Amino acid sequence: MPEQRGRTALITGANSGLGFQVSAALARQGAAVILACRDAGQARDAADRISAGVPGAVTQVVHLDLASLASVRAAAAEVKSAHASLDLLINNAGLMAAPRGTTADGFELHFGTNHLGHFALTGLLLDRLLASPGSRVVTVSSLAHRFGEADFSRVQSSRLSQSGAAYAQSKLANLLFAFELERRLAAARAQAASLAAHPGFARTNLLRHLPAGIRAAARRLEPVIAQSGQMGALPVLRAATDPGARGGEYYGPGGLMRLTGYPKLARPARRARDTEAQRRLWQESERLTGVTYPV
């Protein structure tokens, strides 16, 4: 990874799992890292762990609950008050197979948290990213996006929210958003880029909401088809820092079933490359969040 000294990166969900690994790696290379997390206490603990391993690391903790648009707006305002520019925004935080529920604004929990929260945050911080030539937005998706549907009129469906379909839907939305953002940045000739990545099957706490039986089975398979959180973070880090990476690219593990291995360019499902679906999702996301973009 190239040196990141002089760069500022905001990582959502930075207190554990992939987010922590990405934050620690960026700090080791000299970046100032903003840990934007729902639990501020856990975020401070994570910042302390980073500082213990990287003496002199520059860290900042920002409270961010992606399931609340009011919290997203408050977090963005806090970041903007402290930073005139931003070099990296890594939309990492997310939940999977959570119990049926809604966000503070009444959206289905997975879609509202994994997509709408990040859509709003990115839009509110985009002026700071545009102020830094070469800035990047990296949105973390999943192989599960292949099972999502591009009909976003169904995101409030009770059947959808009670199954893994809600997670797949949100991860498809992540990719549609990342690609539409890149198209808009390119059209505006902005010196910023939007990329996406997925970690394959990494050992993190993302499985915590799965039913006990499924979770136990997944744990038994981990030694065979899973990789460490450090390895799972590499596609995100490549998208964020590789000088050769370009806007609109999507990175993931290149090994067994694309679940493990070092990062390579990944091919998204056809539905994620549907430009009309990308535009429809964008318009609906603006309507639902009330956040419009300057590009």
DRENDO-1510 file (C-alpha; in Angstrom, 1 decimal, always signed):
<recs>
REC; n; res; u; v; w
REC; 1; MET; +0.0; +0.0; +0.0 .
REC; 2; PRO; +1.4; +3.5; -0.8 .
REC; 3; GLU; +2.1; +5.8; +2.0 .
REC; 4; GLN; -1.1; +7.7; +3.1 .
REC; 5; ARG; +0.5; +10.4; +5.2 .
REC; 6; GLY; -1.4; +13.7; +4.7 .
REC; 7; ARG; -4.6; +12.0; +3.8 .
REC; 8; THR; -7.8; +11.8; +5.9 .
REC; 9; ALA; -10.1; +8.8; +5.8 .
REC; 10; LEU; -13.5; +8.2; +7.2 .
REC; 11; ILE; -14.5; +4.6; +7.8 .
REC; 12; THR; -18.0; +3.6; +8.9 .
REC; 13; GLY; -18.3; +0.7; +11.3 .
REC; 14; ALA; -14.6; +1.1; +12.2 .
REC; 15; ASN; -14.8; -0.4; +15.7 .
REC; 16; SER; -14.7; -4.0; +14.6 .
REC; 17; GLY; -14.3; -6.5; +11.8 .
REC; 18; LEU; -13.3; -5.2; +8.3 .
REC; 19; GLY; -13.8; -1.6; +9.4 .
REC; 20; PHE; -11.2; -1.9; +12.1 .
REC; 21; GLN; -8.7; -3.7; +9.9 .
REC; 22; VAL; -9.1; -1.1; +7.2 .
REC; 23; SER; -8.7; +1.7; +9.7 .
REC; 24; ALA; -5.6; +0.2; +11.3 .
REC; 25; ALA; -4.0; -0.5; +8.0 .
REC; 26; LEU; -4.5; +3.1; +6.8 .
REC; 27; ALA; -3.2; +4.5; +10.1 .
REC; 28; ARG; -0.1; +2.3; +9.8 .
REC; 29; GLN; +0.5; +4.0; +6.4 .
REC; 30; GLY; +0.2; +7.5; +8.0 .
REC; 31; ALA; -3.5; +8.4; +7.3 .
REC; 32; ALA; -5.5; +10.3; +9.8 .
REC; 33; VAL; -8.6; +8.1; +10.4 .
REC; 34; ILE; -12.1; +9.0; +11.5 .
REC; 35; LEU; -13.9; +6.1; +13.1 .
REC; 36; ALA; -17.6; +6.7; +12.5 .
REC; 37; CYS; -19.5; +4.2; +14.6 .
REC; 38; ARG; -22.9; +3.6; +16.3 .
REC; 39; ASP; -21.2; +2.8; +19.6 .
REC; 40; ALA; -18.9; +5.6; +20.5 .
REC; 41; GLY; -17.4; +3.7; +23.5 .
REC; 42; GLN; -16.4; +0.8; +21.2 .
REC; 43; ALA; -15.1; +3.3; +18.7 .
REC; 44; ARG; -12.9; +4.9; +21.4 .
REC; 45; ASP; -11.6; +1.5; +22.4 .
REC; 46; ALA; -10.8; +0.8; +18.7 .
REC; 47; ALA; -9.0; +4.1; +18.4 .
REC; 48; ASP; -6.9; +3.3; +21.5 .
REC; 49; ARG; -6.0; -0.1; +20.0 .
REC; 50; ILE; -4.9; +1.6; +16.8 .
REC; 51; SER; -2.8; +4.1; +18.7 .
REC; 52; ALA; -1.2; +1.3; +20.8 .
REC; 53; GLY; -0.1; -0.4; +17.6 .
REC; 54; VAL; +0.8; +2.8; +15.7 .
REC; 55; PRO; +2.4; +5.3; +18.0 .
REC; 56; GLY; +1.5; +8.8; +16.9 .
REC; 57; ALA; -1.6; +7.7; +14.9 .
REC; 58; VAL; -4.1; +10.4; +14.3 .
REC; 59; THR; -7.6; +9.3; +15.1 .
REC; 60; GLN; -11.0; +10.9; +15.6 .
REC; 61; VAL; -14.2; +9.2; +16.8 .
REC; 62; VAL; -17.6; +10.4; +15.4 .
REC; 63; HIS; -20.9; +9.0; +16.6 .
REC; 64; LEU; -22.8; +7.7; +13.6 .
REC; 65; ASP; -26.0; +5.6; +13.6 .
REC; 66; LEU; -26.7; +4.9; +9.9 .
REC; 67; ALA; -30.3; +3.8; +10.9 .
REC; 68; SER; -31.1; +7.4; +11.8 .
REC; 69; LEU; -30.9; +10.2; +9.2 .
REC; 70; ALA; -30.8; +12.7; +12.0 .
REC; 71; SER; -27.6; +11.0; +13.3 .
REC; 72; VAL; -26.2; +10.9; +9.8 .
REC; 73; ARG; -26.7; +14.6; +9.4 .
REC; 74; ALA; -25.2; +15.3; +12.8 .
REC; 75; ALA; -22.1; +13.1; +12.0 .
REC; 76; ALA; -21.6; +14.8; +8.7 .
REC; 77; ALA; -21.9; +18.3; +10.3 .
REC; 78; GLU; -19.3; +17.3; +12.9 .
REC; 79; VAL; -16.9; +16.0; +10.3 .
REC; 80; LYS; -17.3; +19.1; +8.1 .
REC; 81; SER; -16.7; +21.4; +11.1 .
REC; 82; ALA; -13.3; +19.8; +11.7 .
REC; 83; HIS; -12.2; +19.1; +8.1 .
REC; 84; ALA; -12.1; +21.3; +5.0 .
REC; 85; SER; -11.4; +18.3; +2.8 .
REC; 86; LEU; -11.7; +14.5; +2.9 .
REC; 87; ASP; -9.6; +12.1; +0.9 .
REC; 88; LEU; -11.3; +8.7; +1.5 .
REC; 89; LEU; -14.8; +7.8; +2.5 .
REC; 90; ILE; -15.2; +4.0; +3.1 .
REC; 91; ASN; -18.9; +3.0; +3.4 .
REC; 92; ASN; -18.2; -0.2; +5.3 .
REC; 93; ALA; -20.7; -0.5; +8.1 .
REC; 94; GLY; -23.7; -2.9; +7.7 .
REC; 95; LEU; -25.8; -5.6; +9.2 .
REC; 96; MET; -26.9; -9.0; +8.0 .
REC; 97; ALA; -29.9; -11.2; +8.8 .
REC; 98; ALA; -31.0; -8.8; +11.6 .
REC; 99; PRO; -34.4; -9.4; +13.2 .
REC; 100; ARG; -37.2; -7.7; +11.4 .
REC; 101; GLY; -37.4; -4.0; +12.1 .
REC; 102; THR; -37.2; -0.5; +10.8 .
REC; 103; THR; -34.9; +2.4; +11.1 .
REC; 104; ALA; -35.7; +5.5; +13.0 .
REC; 105; ASP; -37.2; +6.9; +9.8 .
REC; 106; GLY; -39.4; +3.9; +9.1 .
REC; 107; PHE; -37.3; +2.2; +6.4 .
REC; 108; GLU; -36.7; -1.6; +6.3 .
REC; 109; LEU; -33.7; -2.1; +8.6 .
REC; 110; HIS; -31.2; -3.6; +6.1 .
REC; 111; PHE; -32.0; -1.2; +3.2 .
REC; 112; GLY; -32.2; +1.8; +5.5 .
REC; 113; THR; -28.9; +1.1; +7.3 .
REC; 114; ASN; -26.7; -0.5; +4.6 .
REC; 115; HIS; -27.8; +1.7; +1.7 .
REC; 116; LEU; -29.8; +4.8; +2.6 .
REC; 117; GLY; -27.6; +5.8; +5.5 .
REC; 118; HIS; -24.5; +5.6; +3.4 .
REC; 119; PHE; -26.2; +7.4; +0.5 .
REC; 120; ALA; -27.1; +10.3; +2.8 .
REC; 121; LEU; -23.7; +10.4; +4.4 .
REC; 122; THR; -21.9; +10.4; +1.1 .
REC; 123; GLY; -24.0; +13.2; -0.3 .
REC; 124; LEU; -23.6; +15.3; +2.8 .
REC; 125; LEU; -19.8; +14.9; +2.7 .
REC; 126; LEU; -19.3; +15.1; -1.1 .
REC; 127; ASP; -18.3; +18.7; -1.1 .
REC; 128; ARG; -15.4; +17.8; +1.3 .
REC; 129; LEU; -14.4; +14.9; -1.0 .
REC; 130; LEU; -14.6; +17.2; -4.1 .
REC; 131; ALA; -12.2; +19.6; -2.3 .
REC; 132; SER; -9.5; +17.0; -2.4 .
REC; 133; PRO; -8.1; +16.0; -5.8 .
REC; 134; GLY; -7.8; +12.2; -6.1 .
REC; 135; SER; -10.4; +11.5; -3.4 .
REC; 136; ARG; -12.3; +8.2; -3.4 .
REC; 137; VAL; -15.5; +6.8; -2.1 .
REC; 138; VAL; -15.4; +3.0; -1.6 .
REC; 139; THR; -18.6; +1.2; -0.9 .
REC; 140; VAL; -18.5; -2.3; +0.5 .
REC; 141; SER; -20.9; -4.8; -1.1 .
REC; 142; SER; -21.1; -8.6; -0.9 .
REC; 143; LEU; -21.3; -11.6; -3.2 .
REC; 144; ALA; -24.9; -11.8; -1.9 .
REC; 145; HIS; -25.7; -8.9; -4.2 .
REC; 146; ARG; -26.3; -11.5; -6.9 .
REC; 147; PHE; -29.4; -12.6; -5.1 .
REC; 148; GLY; -30.9; -9.1; -4.8 .
REC; 149; GLU; -33.7; -7.7; -6.9 .
REC; 150; ALA; -33.7; -4.4; -8.6 .
REC; 151; ASP; -37.4; -3.7; -7.7 .
REC; 152; PHE; -36.9; -1.4; -4.8 .
REC; 153; SER; -40.6; -0.9; -4.4 .
REC; 154; ARG; -40.5; -4.1; -2.4 .
REC; 155; VAL; -38.0; -3.0; +0.2 .
REC; 156; GLN; -40.7; -2.5; +2.9 .
REC; 157; SER; -42.2; -6.0; +2.2 .
REC; 158; SER; -42.6; -8.1; +5.4 .
REC; 159; ARG; -41.6; -11.2; +3.5 .
REC; 160; LEU; -38.4; -9.5; +2.3 .
REC; 161; SER; -37.5; -8.2; +5.7 .
REC; 162; GLN; -37.9; -11.6; +7.3 .
REC; 163; SER; -35.4; -13.3; +5.1 .
REC; 164; GLY; -31.8; -13.0; +3.7 .
REC; 165; ALA; -33.4; -11.3; +0.7 .
REC; 166; ALA; -33.3; -8.0; +2.6 .
REC; 167; TYR; -29.6; -8.2; +3.0 .
REC; 168; ALA; -29.1; -9.2; -0.6 .
REC; 169; GLN; -31.3; -6.3; -1.7 .
REC; 170; SER; -29.2; -3.8; +0.3 .
REC; 171; LYS; -26.0; -5.1; -1.1 .
REC; 172; LEU; -27.2; -4.8; -4.6 .
REC; 173; ALA; -28.2; -1.3; -3.8 .
REC; 174; ASN; -24.7; -0.6; -2.6 .
REC; 175; LEU; -23.3; -1.6; -6.0 .
REC; 176; LEU; -26.0; +0.3; -8.0 .
REC; 177; PHE; -25.2; +3.4; -5.9 .
REC; 178; ALA; -21.4; +3.1; -6.3 .
REC; 179; PHE; -21.7; +2.8; -10.1 .
REC; 180; GLU; -24.2; +5.6; -10.5 .
REC; 181; LEU; -22.1; +7.9; -8.3 .
REC; 182; GLU; -19.1; +7.2; -10.5 .
REC; 183; ARG; -21.0; +8.0; -13.7 .
REC; 184; ARG; -22.1; +11.3; -12.1 .
REC; 185; LEU; -18.6; +12.2; -11.0 .
REC; 186; ALA; -17.2; +11.4; -14.4 .
REC; 187; ALA; -19.9; +13.5; -16.1 .
REC; 188; ALA; -19.0; +16.4; -13.9 .
REC; 189; ARG; -15.3; +15.9; -14.5 .
REC; 190; ALA; -14.8; +15.8; -10.8 .
REC; 191; GLN; -11.4; +14.8; -9.5 .
REC; 192; ALA; -13.0; +12.1; -7.3 .
REC; 193; ALA; -13.8; +8.5; -8.0 .
REC; 194; SER; -16.3; +5.9; -6.7 .
REC; 195; LEU; -15.3; +2.3; -6.4 .
REC; 196; ALA; -16.7; -0.8; -4.7 .
REC; 197; ALA; -15.3; -3.9; -3.0 .
REC; 198; HIS; -16.4; -7.1; -1.3 .
REC; 199; PRO; -14.5; -9.1; +1.3 .
REC; 200; GLY; -15.5; -12.6; +0.2 .
REC; 201; PHE; -16.1; -14.8; +3.2 .
REC; 202; ALA; -14.2; -13.2; +6.1 .
REC; 203; ARG; -14.3; -14.1; +9.7 .
REC; 204; THR; -16.0; -11.1; +11.3 .
REC; 205; ASN; -19.0; -10.6; +13.5 .
REC; 206; LEU; -21.4; -10.0; +10.6 .
REC; 207; LEU; -22.9; -13.5; +11.1 .
REC; 208; ARG; -24.1; -12.6; +14.7 .
REC; 209; HIS; -27.8; -12.3; +13.7 .
REC; 210; LEU; -28.1; -15.6; +11.9 .
REC; 211; PRO; -30.1; -18.4; +13.5 .
REC; 212; ALA; -28.0; -20.4; +15.9 .
REC; 213; GLY; -28.0; -23.5; +13.7 .
REC; 214; ILE; -26.9; -21.7; +10.6 .
REC; 215; ARG; -24.3; -19.7; +12.5 .
REC; 216; ALA; -22.9; -23.0; +13.9 .
REC; 217; ALA; -22.7; -24.5; +10.4 .
REC; 218; ALA; -21.0; -21.4; +9.0 .
REC; 219; ARG; -18.5; -21.5; +11.8 .
REC; 220; ARG; -17.7; -25.2; +11.0 .
REC; 221; LEU; -17.1; -24.2; +7.4 .
REC; 222; GLU; -14.9; -21.3; +8.2 .
REC; 223; PRO; -11.6; -23.1; +8.4 .
REC; 224; VAL; -12.2; -24.4; +4.9 .
REC; 225; ILE; -13.7; -21.5; +3.0 .
REC; 226; ALA; -13.2; -18.4; +5.1 .
REC; 227; GLN; -10.3; -16.0; +5.5 .
REC; 228; SER; -9.1; -13.7; +8.2 .
REC; 229; GLY; -10.5; -10.2; +8.7 .
REC; 230; GLN; -7.1; -8.8; +7.6 .
REC; 231; MET; -7.4; -10.7; +4.3 .
REC; 232; GLY; -11.0; -9.7; +3.9 .
REC; 233; ALA; -10.0; -6.0; +4.2 .
REC; 234; LEU; -7.5; -6.2; +1.3 .
REC; 235; PRO; -10.1; -5.6; -1.5 .
REC; 236; VAL; -11.3; -2.5; +0.3 .
REC; 237; LEU; -7.8; -1.2; +0.8 .
REC; 238; ARG; -6.9; -1.9; -2.8 .
REC; 239; ALA; -9.9; +0.0; -4.0 .
REC; 240; ALA; -9.0; +2.8; -1.6 .
REC; 241; THR; -5.3; +3.2; -2.2 .
REC; 242; ASP; -4.1; +1.4; -5.4 .
REC; 243; PRO; -2.7; +4.1; -7.7 .
REC; 244; GLY; -3.8; +2.0; -10.6 .
REC; 245; ALA; -7.4; +1.6; -9.5 .
REC; 246; ARG; -10.0; +3.5; -11.5 .
REC; 247; GLY; -13.5; +4.8; -10.8 .
REC; 248; GLY; -16.3; +2.2; -11.4 .
REC; 249; GLU; -14.0; -0.7; -10.6 .
REC; 250; TYR; -15.1; -3.5; -8.2 .
REC; 251; TYR; -12.6; -5.6; -6.2 .
REC; 252; GLY; -12.9; -8.9; -4.4 .
REC; 253; PRO; -10.8; -12.0; -3.5 .
REC; 254; GLY; -9.5; -13.8; -6.5 .
REC; 255; GLY; -9.2; -17.3; -4.9 .
REC; 256; LEU; -11.5; -20.2; -4.2 .
REC; 257; MET; -15.1; -19.4; -5.4 .
REC; 258; ARG; -14.1; -15.7; -5.0 .
REC; 259; LEU; -14.4; -16.2; -1.2 .
REC; 260; THR; -10.7; -16.0; -0.3 .
REC; 261; GLY; -7.5; -14.8; -1.7 .
REC; 262; TYR; -5.7; -11.6; -2.7 .
REC; 263; PRO; -7.8; -8.9; -4.3 .
REC; 264; LYS; -8.5; -8.8; -8.0 .
REC; 265; LEU; -11.0; -7.1; -10.2 .
REC; 266; ALA; -14.4; -8.7; -9.7 .
REC; 267; ARG; -17.3; -8.9; -12.1 .
REC; 268; PRO; -20.6; -7.7; -10.6 .
REC; 269; ALA; -23.9; -9.4; -11.5 .
REC; 270; ARG; -25.6; -8.1; -14.6 .
REC; 271; ARG; -28.4; -6.6; -12.5 .
REC; 272; ALA; -25.8; -4.4; -10.7 .
REC; 273; ARG; -24.7; -3.0; -14.1 .
REC; 274; ASP; -28.3; -2.1; -15.1 .
REC; 275; THR; -28.0; +1.7; -15.7 .
REC; 276; GLU; -31.7; +2.3; -15.6 .
REC; 277; ALA; -31.9; +0.5; -12.2 .
REC; 278; GLN; -29.0; +2.6; -11.0 .
REC; 279; ARG; -30.9; +5.8; -11.9 .
REC; 280; ARG; -34.2; +4.7; -10.4 .
REC; 281; LEU; -32.5; +3.8; -7.2 .
REC; 282; TRP; -30.7; +7.1; -7.1 .
REC; 283; GLN; -33.9; +9.1; -7.6 .
REC; 284; GLU; -35.7; +7.0; -4.9 .
REC; 285; SER; -32.9; +7.4; -2.5 .
REC; 286; GLU; -32.9; +11.2; -2.9 .
REC; 287; ARG; -36.6; +11.2; -2.3 .
REC; 288; LEU; -36.4; +9.0; +0.8 .
REC; 289; THR; -33.4; +10.7; +2.4 .
REC; 290; GLY; -34.0; +14.3; +1.3 .
REC; 291; VAL; -30.3; +14.5; +0.4 .
REC; 292; THR; -29.4; +15.7; -3.1 .
REC; 293; TYR; -25.9; +15.7; -4.6 .
REC; 294; PRO; -23.9; +18.5; -6.2 .
REC; 295; VAL; -23.1; +16.3; -9.2 .
</recs>
